[in-house]
Amino acid sequence: MSRLLLRIDSLGLEAWQMHGHRPECAERFAPHQTTDFARWVAGRPRGSRFRVLVDLGEEAHETEVLPRVRGADRRALIARRLAQWFPQPIWARADTLPDKPRQRGAATERVLFSGLTRPERIAPWIDALQSARAHIECTIPASALLAACSGLADGLLVSFSRAGMRVTLIAEGRARLSRLVEDYPSGAAAQNAEWLLEIARTARYASTVVGGTAQPLVSIIAPEAVLPPLFTSSSAAAHGLELHWLDPVSFGIAATEGQDLDCTRLLLHWLDKASPRLGWQTPMPPGLMSGPRRLLVGASAALCVAGMAAAMLNWQNASRLTQARTALEASLGAKRALVARIEASIPPLPATADLIQASVEQFEQAAHLRVPTRALLEHISHALEDSPSASLDSLSWAQEAPDALITLTLMHAAPQDLEAIAQRLERLGPLEIESGRPDGRSVISVRTALDTLGRERP
């Protein structure tokens, strides 16, 4: 059986095939050529297997501290959180992070939620594979593949492709943040070093994600010889970056394939050898049964055969059993036809059952909460008095019992203003600060317990 490697990005889909240990591109399809792709898949040899690499910018990563529960309660809790973070939980996953030393033995656990915020970008390609009843081995996002195969435990990892420059924050061996900057594709990035600004910006934000202040180590998957002529170590140091280069040859890829900034061949090399557990749960084509269902059907068939053998041994009742079986099969056929008509008449739900249940529970939970609005506004007012040059653009809060997430968006906020506001608000709970946005805004978020908000005086 042959294996085909598919890479999906904002420019379309590429189909690659391994020849020995070298991937070679077989076909390319633009975003509007999904019908042509479906015909191409249908023409592949029977038994072909497909592995899919998703290299899109709509990857999101969120870390939460949840109560430590087990069994059905934990599965229900994880399902609700996935439905809240992502529009289609099938294109997302939840992974437990190791407990920190001070949290060991606590009644909570850290869970990393990751997935696609816009699954409609890959839906046409997956639908084409399913319509051709193709065997999909796995569907893996680029950030998970980079974190698992690069060998980097902590730091920023920079890779280039035709879709742009991807900057991935790796902490504790897992991807915790992944940005795709489309302005710097591999073909144009070697002509300038302006992409260092984006790396520096991501490095500053990464320190807030992992809860530290030190700049992470930055590793670039590329030979040092192919970097831009204008690129120097001093220009990197001017942005506060310490760079290291990871030559693709060191990962086992042929030297002739790693002489530019494009990491596509290296990613496909990893995709061919990766464990399917790195990816998302691939939806099954219509008409195929899952493993438990196949087991149930097999067990039913075995029981039917055993019953027929017993009937053959009972010579006196053979005729009666045959007639009864015929009547049951006729009745079963009529019931199957009735079920099919009922299912055909039921319109599709606007959302999955899990999403509807999570929304109802969230509404019921929010109905019992009371945010001490007066106390909230007093804290915000006193904080803004210490920073007269900053103006409040918007104020919002989200209720997550027993906590509230308060978000301030500021205009014209200088660093000293942000520091003054942060000193006022840090008594309420942990802070996250995002400054230097392209639109000139700065964002301060604080997570606080509702009882603390009502009790703490500004």
VOGU-3710 file (C-alpha; in Angstrom, 3 decimals, decimal comma):
1> msrlllrids> 0,000/0,000/0,000  1,249/3,502/-0,873  1,272/6,466/1,530  0,575/10,030/0,394  1,392/13,126/2,451  -0,970/16,087/2,141  -0,067/19,607/3,267  -2,896/22,165/3,653  -2,111/25,885/3,942  -3,681/29,207/2,961
11> lgleawqmhg> -2,493/28,750/-0,651  -4,221/25,404/-1,130  -3,116/21,780/-0,881  0,085/19,982/-1,875  0,235/16,204/-2,341  3,637/14,603/-1,699  4,873/11,037/-1,935  7,898/9,457/-0,285  10,513/7,939/-2,586  12,856/6,157/-0,254
21> hrpecaerfa> 13,435/8,816/2,396  12,860/11,777/0,054  9,449/13,479/-0,307  8,567/14,576/-3,847  5,622/16,782/-4,765  3,048/14,968/-6,928  0,280/17,570/-7,313  -0,705/21,072/-6,208  -4,260/22,378/-5,872  -5,447/25,951/-5,338
31> phqttdfarw> -8,135/26,682/-2,699  -10,898/26,640/-5,361  -9,833/23,269/-6,830  -11,375/20,950/-4,252  -13,430/19,201/-6,961  -10,269/18,495/-8,964  -8,652/17,192/-5,786  -11,577/14,831/-5,130  -11,218/13,376/-8,648  -7,476/13,018/-8,134
41> vagrprgsrf> -7,989/11,149/-4,843  -10,534/8,837/-6,475  -7,905/7,928/-9,066  -5,308/6,826/-6,514  -4,562/3,081/-6,208  -6,860/1,123/-3,945  -5,500/0,867/-0,430  -3,706/4,237/-0,522  -3,261/5,845/2,867  -3,175/9,572/3,557
51> rvlvdlgeea> -1,497/11,657/6,241  -2,546/15,310/6,511  -0,419/18,238/7,755  -2,431/21,383/8,612  -0,224/24,484/8,286  -2,711/27,330/8,873  -2,592/30,452/11,008  -5,861/29,754/12,830  -4,301/27,635/15,576  -5,185/28,563/19,162
61> hetevlprvr> -3,711/27,350/22,451  -5,272/27,952/25,878  -4,094/26,679/29,258  -6,565/26,290/32,122  -6,405/25,016/35,692  -9,349/22,656/36,220  -10,606/20,657/39,221  -8,998/17,233/39,351  -11,866/14,816/38,663  -11,980/11,390/37,033
71> gadrraliar> -14,075/9,200/34,787  -17,282/10,486/33,254  -17,103/13,771/35,204  -13,723/14,609/33,694  -14,838/13,673/30,185  -17,894/15,912/30,514  -15,800/18,804/31,891  -13,238/18,535/29,075  -16,024/18,323/26,452  -17,621/21,524/27,794
81> rlaqwfpqpi> -14,344/23,432/27,749  -13,496/22,268/24,215  -16,953/23,343/23,031  -16,407/26,765/24,600  -12,965/27,371/23,086  -13,446/25,880/19,601  -16,374/25,889/17,122  -15,859/22,210/16,192  -14,270/20,208/19,042  -13,376/17,391/16,625
91> waradtlpdk> -10,565/19,672/15,359  -9,228/20,267/18,876  -7,714/18,301/21,737  -6,968/18,544/25,451  -3,629/17,481/26,966  -2,722/17,344/30,645  0,418/19,323/31,498  2,827/18,106/34,195  2,172/19,499/37,649  4,555/22,188/38,794
101> prqrgaater> 6,489/21,410/42,010  4,319/23,714/44,159  1,124/22,219/42,671  1,912/18,551/43,204  -0,767/16,845/45,226  -3,234/19,686/44,662  -6,871/19,111/43,771  -6,375/20,768/40,371  -4,672/19,961/37,073  -3,324/22,060/34,211
111> vlfsgltrpe> -4,898/21,280/30,857  -3,700/22,577/27,478  -6,497/23,071/24,938  -5,397/23,431/21,300  -7,214/23,394/17,994  -8,480/25,283/14,960  -10,564/28,424/15,358  -11,646/28,289/11,690  -12,125/24,618/10,746  -13,934/25,643/7,563
121> riapwidalq> -10,482/26,226/6,037  -9,799/22,473/5,947  -13,379/21,163/5,702  -13,539/21,080/1,843  -10,316/19,053/1,616  -11,389/16,553/4,298  -14,835/16,253/2,682  -13,164/15,428/-0,650  -11,134/12,667/1,031  -14,215/11,263/2,726
131> sarahiecti> -16,291/11,319/-0,462  -13,615/9,144/-2,089  -13,661/6,841/0,999  -9,930/7,468/1,442  -8,102/6,000/4,426  -6,848/8,955/6,549  -4,179/7,785/8,996  -3,868/11,049/10,899  -4,407/14,817/10,729  -1,660/16,729/12,563
141> pasallaacs> -1,258/20,521/13,041  2,132/22,046/12,236  2,703/23,314/15,799  2,288/19,835/17,332  4,633/18,310/14,759  7,322/20,952/15,396  7,095/20,561/19,175  7,256/16,763/19,063  10,002/16,277/16,468  12,355/19,263/16,855
151> gladgllvsf> 13,775/18,048/20,180  13,362/21,537/21,672  12,040/21,434/25,255  11,634/25,191/25,835  11,988/28,295/23,684  10,836/29,817/20,409  11,145/27,785/17,209  11,069/29,622/13,857  10,298/27,835/10,593  9,543/29,043/7,071
161> sragmrvtli> 7,305/27,735/4,287  5,567/29,081/1,230  2,677/30,193/3,495  4,903/32,393/5,675  7,012/32,378/8,831  5,737/30,282/11,765  6,908/31,207/15,283  6,074/28,482/17,818  6,504/28,770/21,582  7,501/25,403/23,056
171> aegrarlsrl> 7,264/24,947/26,817  7,551/21,669/28,697  7,888/19,893/25,366  4,520/21,088/23,992  3,418/23,906/21,702  1,869/26,656/23,840  1,617/29,355/21,143  1,998/29,319/17,355  1,844/32,321/14,991  1,943/32,218/11,192
181> vedypsgaaa> 3,152/35,549/9,748  2,145/35,426/6,085  4,202/38,536/5,174  7,454/36,518/5,198  7,177/33,375/3,023  10,324/31,330/2,506  10,869/32,729/-0,989  10,983/36,359/0,199  12,273/36,103/3,772  15,873/35,620/2,627
191> qnaewlleia> 15,873/39,101/1,067  15,584/41,079/4,296  15,741/40,734/8,037  12,571/42,647/8,919  11,022/39,443/10,227  13,221/39,838/13,288  10,674/42,406/14,513  7,918/39,780/14,462  10,126/37,304/16,335  10,923/39,937/18,971
201> rtaryastvv> 7,227/40,800/19,330  6,326/37,136/19,773  9,155/36,693/22,296  7,757/39,494/24,458  4,266/38,020/24,395  5,598/34,492/24,984  6,951/35,491/28,385  3,389/36,279/29,517  2,096/32,928/28,237  4,548/30,850/30,260
211> ggtaqplvsi> 4,383/33,191/33,247  7,984/34,401/33,184  9,954/37,498/32,322  13,092/36,060/30,700  13,236/36,021/26,911  13,122/32,464/25,575  15,834/31,015/23,399  15,089/31,477/19,666  16,006/28,615/17,304  15,677/28,960/13,517
221> iapeavlppl> 15,326/25,839/11,353  17,696/26,832/8,546  21,377/26,658/7,652  23,117/29,849/8,741  24,509/30,255/5,219  21,073/30,933/3,666  20,159/33,836/5,966  19,846/37,328/4,397  23,087/39,157/3,589  21,866/42,053/5,758
231> ftsssaaahg> 21,396/39,702/8,702  24,025/39,964/11,458  24,220/38,835/15,056  24,305/42,485/16,113  20,958/43,170/14,401  19,442/40,278/16,338  20,961/41,536/19,588  19,418/44,960/18,918  16,031/43,306/19,249  17,049/41,482/22,419
241> lelhwldpvs> 17,260/38,108/20,669  19,722/35,279/21,089  19,498/33,135/17,971  20,611/29,587/17,239  20,374/27,747/13,932  19,124/24,194/13,480  20,385/22,817/10,184  17,774/20,467/8,644  20,650/18,105/7,803  21,009/17,432/11,548
251> fgiaategqd> 17,486/15,974/11,546  18,307/13,341/8,927  17,119/15,166/5,804  19,329/15,042/2,701  21,792/17,911/2,399  20,468/18,889/-1,043  16,992/19,394/0,422  17,974/21,736/3,261  19,813/24,540/1,475  17,050/27,157/1,717
261> ldctrlllhw> 14,627/28,548/4,303  11,684/26,337/3,266  11,057/23,675/5,939  8,326/21,849/4,011  10,416/18,764/3,198  11,573/18,478/6,801  7,991/18,709/8,092  6,874/16,038/5,619  9,823/13,876/6,668  8,558/14,148/10,263
271> ldkasprlgw> 4,922/13,653/9,210  5,821/10,339/7,548  7,293/9,020/10,805  5,034/10,747/13,372  2,706/8,917/15,708  -0,976/9,418/14,804  -1,569/10,307/18,468  -0,057/13,743/17,808  -3,060/14,746/15,701  -6,767/15,267/16,034
281> qtpmppglms> -9,440/12,587/15,872  -10,038/12,140/12,142  -13,755/11,901/11,253  -14,728/8,602/9,642  -16,097/8,472/6,084  -19,844/7,841/5,845  -20,679/4,141/5,789  -17,614/2,953/7,713  -18,040/1,557/11,207  -15,899/2,385/14,194
291> gprrllvgas> -13,992/-0,279/16,124  -16,645/-0,777/18,877  -19,417/-0,939/16,311  -17,515/-3,514/14,252  -17,038/-5,541/17,449  -20,771/-5,345/18,185  -21,689/-6,447/14,673  -19,154/-9,279/14,843  -20,528/-10,449/18,180  -24,072/-10,358/16,797
301> aalcvagmaa> -22,998/-12,401/13,788  -21,298/-14,946/16,052  -24,458/-15,315/18,145  -26,529/-15,752/14,977  -24,231/-18,538/13,746  -24,406/-20,259/17,150  -28,192/-20,087/17,077  -28,326/-21,565/13,598  -26,061/-24,434/14,686  -28,343/-25,197/17,633
311> amlnwqnasr> -31,360/-25,125/15,347  -29,753/-27,609/12,972  -29,235/-30,027/15,884  -32,898/-29,791/16,878  -34,408/-31,773/13,981  -37,930/-31,791/15,332  -38,189/-27,961/15,529  -36,201/-27,114/12,388  -39,213/-26,129/10,319  -40,738/-23,969/13,056
321> ltqartalea> -37,449/-22,124/13,722  -36,988/-21,439/10,006  -40,427/-19,924/9,721  -39,897/-17,795/12,826  -36,590/-16,525/11,508  -38,155/-15,576/8,197  -40,875/-13,627/9,978  -38,354/-11,805/12,179  -36,230/-10,815/9,183  -39,273/-9,455/7,379
331> slgakralva> -40,267/-7,469/10,472  -36,713/-6,176/10,901  -36,592/-5,061/7,280  -39,815/-3,105/7,672  -38,515/-1,426/10,846  -35,234/-0,484/9,158  -37,154/1,136/6,305  -39,271/3,078/8,835  -36,149/4,278/10,713  -34,567/5,394/7,430
341> rieasipplp> -37,651/7,449/6,526  -37,728/9,050/9,982  -34,014/9,953/9,845  -34,430/11,440/6,374  -37,263/13,681/7,594  -35,322/15,114/10,553  -33,615/18,420/9,639  -29,971/18,838/10,738  -29,358/20,470/14,100  -27,789/23,955/14,036
351> atadliqasv> -25,205/22,752/16,546  -23,914/19,549/18,075  -25,576/18,114/21,164  -22,418/18,716/23,242  -22,310/22,386/22,217  -26,000/22,910/23,045  -25,586/21,223/26,449  -22,485/23,314/27,250  -24,308/26,534/26,296  -27,312/25,668/28,506
361> eqfeqaahlr> -25,092/24,861/31,482  -23,090/28,054/31,001  -26,302/30,127/30,899  -27,683/28,442/34,019  -24,389/29,012/35,790  -24,205/32,700/34,789  -27,784/33,313/35,935  -26,747/32,654/39,552  -23,704/34,971/39,515  -23,658/38,562/40,628
371> vptrallehi> -20,678/40,716/39,690  -20,118/43,515/42,229  -20,235/46,198/39,541  -19,677/49,113/41,908  -16,529/47,533/43,343  -15,267/46,759/39,837  -15,721/50,354/38,649  -14,061/51,732/41,806  -10,956/49,617/41,178  -10,788/50,673/37,522
381> shaledspsa> -11,356/54,345/38,369  -8,580/54,462/40,992  -6,197/52,646/38,635  -6,814/55,132/35,808  -6,253/58,114/38,133  -2,592/57,054/38,433  -2,130/57,182/34,630  -3,601/60,465/33,338  -2,076/60,117/29,842  -3,800/56,781/29,137
391> sldslswaqe> -7,420/56,742/27,998  -9,816/53,842/28,460  -11,026/52,499/25,107  -13,159/49,617/26,390  -13,862/47,620/29,556  -15,280/44,110/29,575  -15,556/41,192/31,960  -16,443/37,542/31,581  -17,948/35,454/34,357  -16,368/32,061/35,022
401> apdalitltl> -17,512/30,907/38,445  -16,076/31,486/40,911  -13,854/33,928/38,991  -14,274/36,924/36,699  -11,900/37,879/33,854  -11,641/41,703/33,586  -10,142/43,164/30,387  -9,124/46,834/29,889  -8,223/48,166/26,432  -6,212/51,424/26,661
411> mhaapqdlea> -5,180/54,085/24,160  -1,945/56,121/24,350  -0,695/54,143/27,328  2,996/54,675/28,071  5,032/51,960/29,861  4,889/53,880/33,134  1,088/54,116/32,806  0,796/50,367/32,337  3,042/49,782/35,353  0,963/52,124/37,534
421> iaqrlerlgp> -2,309/50,476/36,526  -0,828/47,013/37,037  0,313/47,911/40,581  -3,243/48,986/41,401  -4,884/45,865/39,944  -2,394/43,163/40,927  -4,001/42,839/44,368  -7,096/41,404/42,621  -5,309/38,468/40,987  -2,829/37,422/38,273
431> leiesgrpdg> -2,277/39,932/35,442  -1,537/39,646/31,736  -0,282/42,710/29,826  -0,123/43,029/26,049  1,413/46,246/24,783  2,689/47,580/21,495  -0,185/46,436/19,300  -0,108/47,710/15,676  -3,265/49,788/16,300  -1,618/51,551/19,265
441> rsvisvrtal> -3,757/49,879/21,914  -2,641/48,066/25,025  -4,565/45,359/26,873  -4,476/44,511/30,584  -6,338/41,412/31,782  -6,795/40,397/35,431  -8,456/37,217/36,725  -9,992/37,656/40,165  -12,388/35,805/42,429  -15,816/37,459/42,683
451> dtlgrerp> -15,681/37,484/46,468  -12,237/39,103/46,356  -13,530/41,782/43,994  -16,325/42,692/46,388  -14,130/42,541/49,525  -10,874/44,187/48,384  -10,831/47,953/48,658  -9,098/49,990/45,944
//
